[in-house]
Amino acid sequence: MKKEKLIVFDTTLRDGEQAPGASMTSEQKLEVAFQLDKLGVDFIEAGFPIASPDDFKAVSMVSSSMKRSGVCGLARCLKPDIEAASKALKKAKHPRIHIFLATSKIHLEHKFRKVEDEIVALAKKATTLTRNLCDDVEFSPEDATRTNRDFLFRVIETAIAHGARTINIPDTVGYTYPGEMHSLIEDIFNNVPNINKAVIAVHCHDDLGMAVANSLSAVLAGARQVHCTINGIGERAGNASLEETIMAVKTRKDVFGHLVTSINTKEIYRASRLVSNLTGFVVPPNKAIVGRNAFRHESGIHQDAVIKKRTTYEIMNPKDVGIGASELVLGKHSGRHALIKRLKELGVKLDGDRVAVIFTKFKELADKKKEVFDDDLLALVDQETKPKKEAYALLTLRVNTGTDIVPQAMVKLKVKRKTIEATSSGDGPVDACYKAIDKITKIKVKLINYELESITKGKDAQGMVKVELEVRKKVFSGKGASTDILEASVRAYLDALNKITA
């Protein structure tokens, strides 16, 4: 099968930046442009030169700096816009001017107040002017998917006849659906006499969540250029996501095997993070391809299968998009196999009986935390692999405290084969717990050090408490971990006491 080139036109720096709150300085745009060039996009739409002095500067800076990618500037079908774009692109190795003109009935009536013949005349005049200033002209009939098709064909034929080499079909307001987009592209091929002299492109918005699907449907119908943005950012709900569009083509070779792109997919994740950092737009964890959870598995059934064969639950290799490896997330849905694998990776070797105990404790901890981290596991192993000949074991802990009451604690311990309970007040809830324990043990100890630190991150992080107790001029240390710092404090105290009585 003969391979065909799918041209990737990235508009992160133009339409992407138009997302409210996503504005970038010209220097930041240049930084993104260097990454886009490294990524391998064919064209970078660097901005709208007439819009502002900084946008003009950004397009100029990108134009003079790109080694491989072509650089494009946007312009309305107005002479000042087109001339500004031409000047901004003066130093580009591969310049392109992208002009646009609304064609839908709603735009003609309410935005332009012009009739169809006037729009055709404008298209002719603007395309001719642009072609005189730049060899590579892209023309967009804005709101094409809501435009009367016969009129759309007429405008496209006119633009091609007067110099447009690329005809872009924008779904400006994200209105169409895949079947309709496929039909539209087919109709353009069948009804525009000179369509063979131009490349058909598509520019899809995500207002109904179908930007990528519509873009791919257009490609299947014969479009050979896609407009897209990193992370799908853009006006309103955004644009077709570059990473999703490209990885769909790469992954579904049974459907798109006749197409090739110039994209180095291993640079996708780096591009995603750069754009996210510069715009401040956080990538949702469930975002396809580049979201934090895209290659993470928590379900025990999935984890077991992925351990045996990655492709059971992964249709892409994370390395192909620049992510080191897939990850087995330990949480309440995780199974024994994932836990054992992670423990081995941490250098922890346990026999079958100890694994069963650790797995039970792990499940108890996972019910309290959204995610169990490596440090959580190590603390858990440390706690559960201590000698079990304990003189004192915690059974129950209750604390009543507040800003306007004296803290009181009730502690119930297992002492050898007996259960003993004591209550005490204190200067704080920890002090109250320790005094209640002292009533049970009747050991005179002096607390000489108390440290509390977070084992992991987040509001549900485990706290690790370390204490040092002095008894008869000897110092004994203990530590305890829990998502409840009072429980951690009690466990650390009992750990030290058990060493005293060992």
N, C-alpha and C positions, 0 to 999 in steps of 0.2 A: 504493500500500500504506500502510495506517495505521501511523504510528510508535508504538512502545511504549517506555516508559521502563524502562531497566534500572538499578535502584538499586544504588549501590556503597557497601557497608558495610565500612569499613576497621577492622581490629582489630589494627593494628601495635602500638598502645599497651597492648593487653591480651594477646591470645594471642601476638602477636609478641614482646612483652617476656618472655613465659614461657619463651622459648628459653634454655637454660642459658648464663649469661654475658652476656645481652642487657639486663639490668636498667638502667633509666634513672631519674634523679631526677625529681621533679615538674616542676622547671624545664626539664629536657631534654624531658620529655613535652610541655610547653607549646610549646616550640620546634618540635617535630615537628608538633603539632596546627595551628599557624599555617600550616605548609607544606601540610598535608593540606587545610586550608580553601582555600588558594590553588589547590591541585590540583583542587579541586571535588568531593571525595567527599561523598556525601549524608549519611552518618553516620560519626562517629568514636567507636568504642568505646574510651573513655579509660581504662578500668581496672576493677578489682574492688574497690569501695569498702570492703567489710568486711575485705579481706585485710590491710591495714596502714594506719596513720595517713597515711603518705606517698601511698599509693594513693588514699585518700579526698581528700587535699589535691589530688592531680593531677586527679582527676575534677572537683572543685570549681573549680579554676583554669581548666581547659579549658572547663567549662560557662559560666563568666562571660565568656569571652574570644572565643568563636567568633561570627562575624557571619553566616555562611551555613550552614555544616554543622550538622546535628543532632548532639547528644552523647548517648552511651549509656553506662550503667553496668551491669555484670554482677552477677547475684545468684543464689544457689541458691534453691530453693523453700522458704526459711526466713524467718520474719518479721524477725529482726534484719538479715539480708542485704538484704531488700527495703526496709526502712526506711532503712538506711544509704545505699543507692543513691538513694532519693528525696531525702534530705537533701543528698547530694553534687551532685545535679542541679538543686537549687533555683533557681539563677540561669540555667539554660540556656534559650535561646529556643525550641529544639526538643528537649525531653528525651525519652529513651526508656529504659525499663528492660527489660533482657534477662534473663529467668529461664530456668533449665535444670534438667532432671530426667532422670536416666538411665532408659532403658526396655528395654534389651537384657536377655536372660535371664542372661547372665554377670554383668552389673552388679547385677541384682535379687538374684541368689543370693549373690554374694560381697561386694558393696559395701553394699547396703541391707538384705539379708535380709528383703525384703518381697514380697508377692504382687501380682499385677496390679491387683486392686481397690484396694489401698492406694495404689498409684501414681496411679491415676485420681483418687482422692479428694484426694491431695496436689496434683495438677495443678489441680484445681478450686479448692481453697482458696487456693493461691498466686496463681493467675491473677486471682481475684476481689480479693484483697488488693492486688495490684499495680495493677490497673485503678482501684481506688479512690484510689490515690496518684498515678497517671500515666495520661494518656489513651492514650499510645503504648506498647503492650506487645508484646514479641517473646518467643515461647516456643520453646525448643529441647528436643526429646526426645533427650537425649544418647545417642550410639552408635546413632543411628536406622538406619543401614545394616545393623546386625546384629540389629535388633529384628524380632520376629514381625510381619508386616505387618498382620494383622487387629487385633492389639493396638495397633500404631502408629496405625492409622486411628482407633481408639477414643479414644486419648489426644489426638490432634490435634483431633478433633471437640469434645472436652470443653474444651480450651484456648480454641478459637475461641468456643464458646458462652458462655464466662465472661470474654471481653474481649480475647483476643489478636488483634492486627491483623496480625501477621507470624508465620508458622510457619517456623522455620529447621530444615532437615534436615541435621544434622551427620554427616559421615563421620569420626567422632572419631578413629579409629585408622588412617585411610587404607586401609581394607580393600576398598572396592568398586572397580569398573571402569566405564568409560563406559557400556557397554550396560546394565549392571545399574542404574546411577544413573538413566538415562533411563527405564527400566521402572518404577523406584520412584516417580519424580515423576508419571508417567502414572497409576500405580495410585492415588496420593493424590488426584489430580483426579477419578478415576472412582469412588472408594470413600468419600470423606469428604463427607457431604451438604452441609455448610455451608462448604466450601472457598472458595466464591466471595466470602466475607466477609473473606478474608485474602490476603496476599501470601505466596507460597512463596519461601523463601530457601534457600541452600545454604552449608555451611561445610565445606570439604574440606581434609583433611590429605594430606601428600605422602609418606607412608611407602613407597608403591610407585611413587612418581614420577608419579602420575596426577591430582594435585590440580586443575590447570588444566583438563585434559581432562574430568574428572568435573564440574567446575563448568560448563563449556561445554555438556556433554551435558544437564545439568539445565536450563540456559537454553533449549536447543532443545526440551525437553519441556514448557516453560512456566514455569519458575521465573523470577522477575523481580527477585530481589535476590541478589547474590553477596557473600559474606564473603571478604576477601582482605587481604594485608599487603604492605607495601613490601619488595621483594627476596625475598618469600616466606618471611620469617623466622617462627618459631613453634615450638611444642612439637615435640620430636624432629626429624623431617626437615623440619618447617615447614608452612606453609599455602599455599593457592593464591596465586600471585604476582599482585599488582594489575597490574603493568606488562604481564605476559604475557596475562592475561585481557582487559584493556581493549584492547590492541593487536591481539589476535586478532579481537575484535569489530569494531574499526575497519578492519582490513586485509581481512578476509573479508566484504565487504559483500554478496557473492553469497549468503552463508549467513545473516548477521546484519543485513542491510540494513534490516529492520523495527524494529531497536532503536536507541535513542539513549541516551547517557549524558551526565552533566554534567561529565565529566572534561576538564580542559584538559591534553591530553597533552604539551604543550611543557614542563610542570612536572615530568614524570616523572623525568627524569635528575637534576634538582636534589633531588627528594625521596629518590631512591635514595642519592645521595651523603651527604645529611644523616643518614639513618638508619644508613648504614654508618659514618660518622664517630663518631656518638654511641654506638653499640653496640659498635664495634670489630670488627664482623663484616665481613670483607673480601668484596667482591663478586667471585666467580670470573670470570676473564677470558672464559670461554666462556658466561657467563650470558646468556640471551636478553634482548634489548632494551637492557639497561643494562650488560652486561659490556664490558670494555675492547676485546674483539675482535668485538663484535656487528656493527660496521660497518667492519671492517678487512679488507683483502684482501692476501694475499701471493702466491698462485699467479699466475704470469705469464699463464696463459690467462684467469683471472678478471679480472686487472687490465686486460688489453687490452680485454676486453668491457665492463667498467665504465667505462673511459675513453670508449668509443664510445656506450654507453647504460647509465646507472646501473641501470635496472631489470632488466638481464640477470641480475644476481646479488644484487639487493636488492629485497625485497618491501615494504620500508618506507623512507620518507625519514627519515634520521637527525634532520633538523630537527624532525620531528613529535614527537619525544620529548625535545627539548631538547639534542640533540647537534649541534654546528656543521656537521659534514660527515663523509662517509665518508672513510676514509684508506687510501691504498695503502702497505702496509708493505713496505719493501725488505728482502728476505732471500734465501736461496739459491734459493727457488722463483720469484723475481720475474723478469720479462722485460725486454727492451730498451725497450719502449714506456713502462713505468712509470718506468724510470730516466731516460729522456729527459724525460718530463713533470716529474719532480722536479727535475732539473737546470735546466730552464727556469724553474720556480717559484723557484729559488734564484738566478736571474739569470746562470746559466752557459750560454754558447753555444759549442758545439763543432761542428766539421765532421764529416762521416761517418767519416773515418779515425780521428779522435781519439775519437769516440764508441765505436768498435769497441775501441780500446785500453782506454778507461775501463771499458767493459762487462766486458772480460776480467778486469781488476783488481778490479772490483766483485764478480764471482763468486768470485774467490779470497778476498777479504775476507769475503764472506757465508758461505763455508764455515767460517770461524773464529768468526763471531759469529751469534747468534740473530737479531739485527735490526741493520740498517745505518741509522744516524741521519743527519740532515742534516749535522752537523759532521763525521761520518766521510766523507761524500761530498766535502765541501769540501776536507778534508785529502787525500783521494785525488786529486782534480782538481789540487790544488796540487802534489802530488808528481809526477804524470804529465804535467803540462803545462810542466815545466821544460825548458830547452834540453837536448837529448840528447847534446850533445858533451861527454860526461863523460870525464875522464881516469881516474877510478876508479869501478868499479861492483861492487857486492856480489854475489858468487856463492854463497858458503857461509859459515855461521857456526856454530861449535860452542863451547860453554862448559862447563867442568867446575868446579863450585863447591859450597861447603858450609860448615858452621860449623867443621869440623875439618880443612879442607884449604886450601891456597893456591890461589885461583882461577886457572885456566888457560883461555886462549882460542885457538882456531884460526880464522883468517880467510883466506878465499880471495877474491881480487879479480880482476877483469878490468882489466888495465892496457893500454890501447890494444888490441892484438890478442893480448896474452899473458895467461896465467893464472898468477898468483903467489900462493903460500901462505906464511903465517908463523904461528908460535906464540909466545905469550908468557904470562908470569904477571903478576899485579898485585896492588894492595892490595884490589881488589874486582873483580867480573866486568866492569864497565864499563871500569875502568882497564886490565885485561888485554886487552880488545878494542882499546882505543886504542893500547896499546903494540905490539900485533901489527900494526896498520895502519901505525904509524910505521916499523916495520921494512921494510915494503913500499915506502912512499912516500919514505922517507929525507928527509922534510921536517921541520925542527926547528920545532915549534909549541908554544905554551903555551896550555893550556886555562884561560881566565879566567872562564868562566861555563858552568854546566850547569843546565838547568831541565827538570823533568818534570811534566807535568800530564795529567789524564785528559780526553780529547776528549769522551767521552760517559759515560753511567752504566752500572753493572752490572759483574759480574766479568769479562765478556768485552770491556770497553771498550778502545778504542784508546788507547795512550799517545802523547802528543806530546812529543818532546824537542827542546829548543832549546839550541844551544851557541854560544859565541863563542871563536874561536881568534886568538891574536896571533902574527903572523909579521912579522919585521922592522919592528916598531913599528906595523904596520897590523892592524886588527881585522876579521875575517871571520866572518859569522854563518851558521849552517846549521840546518835543522830536518828532522826525520824522524818518521814516524808508523807504528805497527804495534800489533797486539794483544800483541806480545812487546816488552817495554821494552828488552831488550838489542838487538834488531834495530833498534828505533827510535833507540837511542843511536848505533849504528854508522851508520845512514843519515844522521843529523844531522851526524855528524863528517865523513862523506864529502861531504855537501852543501857544507860549509864548505871542505873541501880542494879540491873542484872549482872553487870560486870563486877560490881562490888561484892555481890553475893556468890559469884561463881566459884 
